[in-house]
């Protein structure tokens, strides 16, 4: 288990929880709810738009969109942290060259 990988994932998870918490309080209007729901996956939506997947995004629900876009984001964040941690460990001589 990579501590740096978890450290990279934690701020994104807190940001998602904060956005969902704001929406679930019900004190914001519909447009603000949409913005807070979309905010955690904005980069992934922009990338999907750039790939020309607009029609597929029009019919997908919010839970499906979160599952589709957040899972790879968490995997990439964790992998980036783990690879940096592994590289730093090798540089310091903590991990053997054969690992």
N, C-alpha and C positions, 0 to 999 in steps of 0.2 A: 504494500500500500504506500503510495507516494504522498508525503505530506505536502509537498509543493503543488502537486496535482490537485489535492483537496483544497489547498489555499487558493488556487486559481478558480476553482468551481464555487467556493463559498460566496464571494461577492455577487456573482451572477444569481445564485439561489436566493440570497437575501433581497436582491433587487426584484426578482420575480415575486417573491412573497410579499414585498411591500406594495407592488403594483396590484396584485390580486387582493390584498387587504384593503387598499383604498377603494377598489371597485365593490368589494363585498360590504363595505360600510353603508353604501347606498346614499351617501351625501353628495354625490356628483351627478351631473346630468348625463344623458345618454351619450352625447358626443365625447364627454370627458371619460366615460367608461370605456368607450371604444378606443380612445387614445391610450389609456392606461393598460388595456388588454393587449394592444398592438405594440406598445413600447418595448417589452422584453424581446420580441422577435422581429423588430424592425429591420435589422441588418439581414437576417435570413429571408425576410419577405422581399427586400430589395434585390437580393441575389436571385431569388426565384423569379421575380419580375424581369430581371436582366436576362435570365434563361428563356423567357417567353412562356412561363407557366401560369399566366394570368387566369385562364379559363379553369384550370384545376384549383386555383386558390379561391375562386369565386364560390365554389360549392363545398368547401371544406369547413367544418365547424371549428370553434375555438379550441375545444379539448383535443381534437385531432391535429390542429395546427401546432399546438404546444407540443404534443407528442412527436410530431414529425420533425419539428425544427429544434426543439430543445435537446432532445436526446443526442443528435450529432454534435451540438454545441458543447454539451457537457463532456462528451467523449473527446472532442478536440482540445478543450481546455485542460482536461485531466492528462491527456497524452502530451501536451506541450509542457505542462509542469513536471510530469514524470521524466520526460526526455532531458529537460534542463537540469533536473535534480541528478539524473544519472550522469550527465556530462560533467557537472560540478563534482560529483563523487569521484569520477575517474580522474579528473584534474587534480584533486586533492590526494588521490591514491587510496581512497577508502574502498573502492570497488575494484575487484580484479579485472585485468584486461580480457579475461576469457568470458566474462558475463555479458 
